[in-house]
Amino acid sequence: MRYISHTSGCDLVFASVKEKLPTQLFKTMLSRYMQEQQLLKVERDPNQALNVYAGSDTFTAIGEPEGAGMRRNVPFEKLWQELIES
């Protein structure tokens, strides 16, 4: 999801009504656009609630898809494209 949102220039926010922090992060993201507030915490850990604003991520930080290390001669973008299309 991070790769797709980064290539598309989109925010990526995981929100849950059962957990307080993801809901708060989602509300903050909406406030950012409505009231031009500053960014809150960026969270990229897949084990936590994702909160990645457009332009705050990098392809290097995203990394290769899982298991792609065996194919070192294939460009980074092609590895992700193959994963998305399959």
Order of alpha helices (4+ residues) and beta strands (2+ residues): alpha-beta-alpha-beta-alpha-alpha
